[in-house]
């Protein structure tokens, strides 16, 4: 109220009509469609009084408790994204990778009807003896060179040099 007059105001989610007395619901899903879809990551918007609610999020997103926004899911926080070794969260998804010395192999699990990723140890010794001058021993994710009796391993960890006896 003002001296000799009055001023109407509407609650959140509504605006004054042309008569400056009636409150009309704001159609957020229509008027803010681009923002709701692109910034809130909401694919299906439902009008409510007041406001709106998100009914469906983009893949890799989940609805917030107030139902007006979709937050990106960090799949790596949930059982490492199902990855055997390393999980990298991406926008709306994730990516599995393997540690150095391992190779990622994908195969089909017929019973589960899905692809399964597995990290398989690379046998470095199988290619050029791992670069070792003498003996190459494969280890999980790596390899070790060794020398025969009477020789020692050089600083390069691959070459053997005679030991003065």
C-alpha positions as CSV (number, residue, x, y, z in Angstrom):
1,X,0.0,0.0,0.0
2,X,1.0,3.5,-0.7
3,X,-0.6,6.8,0.5
4,X,-3.9,7.0,-1.4
5,X,-3.2,4.0,-3.6
6,X,-1.9,0.4,-3.7
7,X,0.5,-1.7,-5.6
8,X,0.0,-5.4,-6.3
9,X,2.9,-7.9,-6.2
10,X,2.9,-11.6,-7.2
11,X,4.6,-14.5,-5.5
12,X,7.5,-16.3,-7.1
13,X,6.6,-18.1,-10.3
14,X,3.9,-15.5,-11.2
15,X,3.7,-12.0,-12.7
16,X,1.2,-9.2,-12.9
17,X,-1.2,-9.3,-15.8
18,X,-1.9,-6.2,-17.8
19,X,-4.6,-5.1,-15.3
20,X,-1.9,-4.8,-12.6
21,X,-4.1,-6.7,-10.2
22,X,-4.2,-10.3,-11.4
23,X,-1.2,-12.7,-11.0
24,X,-0.5,-15.1,-13.9
25,X,1.6,-18.2,-13.8
26,X,4.9,-17.8,-15.6
27,X,5.3,-20.6,-18.2
28,X,9.0,-21.3,-17.4
29,X,9.1,-24.4,-19.5
30,X,8.2,-22.3,-22.6
31,X,9.9,-19.0,-21.8
32,X,13.1,-20.5,-20.4
33,X,13.3,-23.6,-22.6
34,X,16.9,-23.0,-23.9
35,X,18.2,-22.3,-20.4
36,X,16.4,-25.3,-18.9
37,X,17.6,-27.6,-21.6
38,X,21.2,-26.3,-22.1
39,X,22.2,-25.0,-18.6
40,X,20.0,-27.1,-16.3
41,X,20.5,-30.2,-18.6
42,X,16.8,-31.0,-18.3
43,X,15.2,-32.7,-21.3
44,X,11.6,-32.8,-20.0
45,X,10.2,-29.8,-18.2
46,X,6.8,-29.9,-16.4
47,X,5.0,-26.6,-15.4
48,X,4.1,-26.3,-11.7
49,X,2.5,-23.6,-9.7
50,X,4.8,-21.9,-8.8
51,X,7.8,-22.7,-11.1
52,X,8.6,-25.9,-13.0
53,X,10.1,-29.3,-12.4
54,X,12.5,-31.3,-14.4
55,X,11.1,-34.8,-15.2
56,X,13.9,-36.1,-17.3
57,X,17.7,-35.3,-17.4
58,X,20.3,-35.8,-20.1
59,X,22.1,-39.1,-20.0
60,X,24.8,-39.0,-17.3
61,X,22.8,-36.4,-15.2
62,X,20.5,-36.8,-12.2
63,X,17.7,-34.6,-10.9
64,X,18.5,-32.4,-7.9
65,X,16.2,-32.6,-4.8
66,X,14.4,-29.4,-5.7
67,X,13.8,-30.9,-9.2
68,X,14.8,-27.7,-11.1
69,X,18.3,-28.7,-12.2
70,X,20.2,-31.8,-13.3
71,X,23.7,-32.4,-11.9
72,X,26.3,-34.3,-13.8
73,X,26.9,-37.7,-12.3
74,X,30.5,-38.6,-11.5
75,X,30.4,-42.3,-12.5
76,X,33.9,-42.7,-11.2
77,X,32.8,-42.1,-7.7
78,X,30.4,-45.1,-8.0
79,X,32.4,-48.3,-8.0
80,X,35.1,-46.6,-10.1
81,X,32.6,-46.5,-13.0
82,X,32.9,-50.2,-13.3
83,X,36.4,-49.7,-14.6
84,X,39.0,-52.3,-13.7
85,X,41.9,-49.8,-13.2
86,X,41.4,-46.1,-14.1
87,X,38.2,-44.1,-14.5
88,X,38.1,-40.6,-16.0
89,X,34.9,-38.6,-15.5
90,X,33.7,-36.7,-18.6
91,X,30.7,-34.4,-19.2
92,X,27.7,-36.8,-19.0
93,X,29.8,-39.9,-19.2
94,X,33.1,-41.5,-18.2
95,X,36.1,-43.3,-19.8
96,X,38.0,-46.4,-18.6
97,X,41.7,-46.8,-19.1
98,X,44.5,-49.0,-18.0
99,X,47.7,-48.4,-16.0
100,X,51.0,-48.2,-17.9
101,X,52.1,-51.7,-18.9
102,X,48.5,-52.9,-19.4
103,X,46.3,-53.0,-22.5
104,X,42.6,-52.5,-22.6
105,X,40.6,-55.3,-24.2
106,X,36.8,-55.2,-24.8
107,X,34.8,-58.4,-25.1
108,X,31.1,-59.2,-25.1
109,X,29.7,-60.9,-22.0
110,X,26.9,-62.9,-23.6
111,X,25.1,-63.7,-20.3
112,X,25.2,-60.0,-19.2
113,X,24.5,-58.9,-22.7
114,X,27.0,-56.1,-22.5
115,X,30.6,-55.2,-23.4
116,X,33.2,-55.8,-20.7
117,X,36.5,-54.0,-20.5
118,X,39.5,-55.7,-19.0
119,X,43.1,-54.6,-18.5
120,X,45.5,-57.3,-19.6
121,X,49.2,-57.2,-18.7
122,X,51.4,-56.5,-21.6
123,X,54.3,-59.0,-21.9
124,X,57.1,-56.6,-22.7
125,X,59.5,-59.5,-22.9
126,X,57.7,-60.9,-25.9
127,X,58.9,-58.1,-28.1
128,X,62.6,-57.8,-28.7
129,X,63.2,-59.4,-25.3
130,X,62.0,-56.2,-23.7
131,X,65.2,-54.5,-24.8
132,X,67.1,-56.6,-22.3
133,X,70.6,-57.8,-23.4
134,X,70.2,-61.1,-21.6
135,X,67.2,-62.2,-19.5
136,X,63.8,-60.5,-19.5
137,X,61.3,-61.3,-16.8
138,X,57.7,-60.1,-17.2
139,X,56.1,-58.6,-14.1
140,X,52.6,-57.2,-13.6
141,X,52.6,-53.9,-15.6
142,X,56.3,-53.9,-16.2
143,X,59.4,-56.1,-16.7
144,X,62.9,-56.6,-15.3
145,X,66.1,-57.3,-17.1
146,X,68.8,-59.5,-15.4
147,X,72.2,-60.7,-16.3
148,X,73.9,-64.2,-16.1
149,X,76.4,-65.1,-13.5
150,X,79.6,-63.1,-13.8
151,X,77.8,-60.0,-15.2
152,X,75.9,-57.1,-13.7
153,X,73.2,-54.8,-14.9
154,X,74.3,-51.4,-16.2
155,X,72.7,-48.1,-15.1
156,X,70.4,-48.3,-18.2
157,X,68.8,-51.4,-16.5
158,X,68.9,-53.3,-19.8
159,X,72.6,-53.9,-20.6
160,X,74.9,-56.4,-19.0
161,X,78.6,-55.8,-18.3
162,X,81.2,-58.4,-17.2
163,X,82.2,-58.2,-13.6
164,X,85.9,-58.3,-12.9
165,X,86.6,-61.4,-10.9
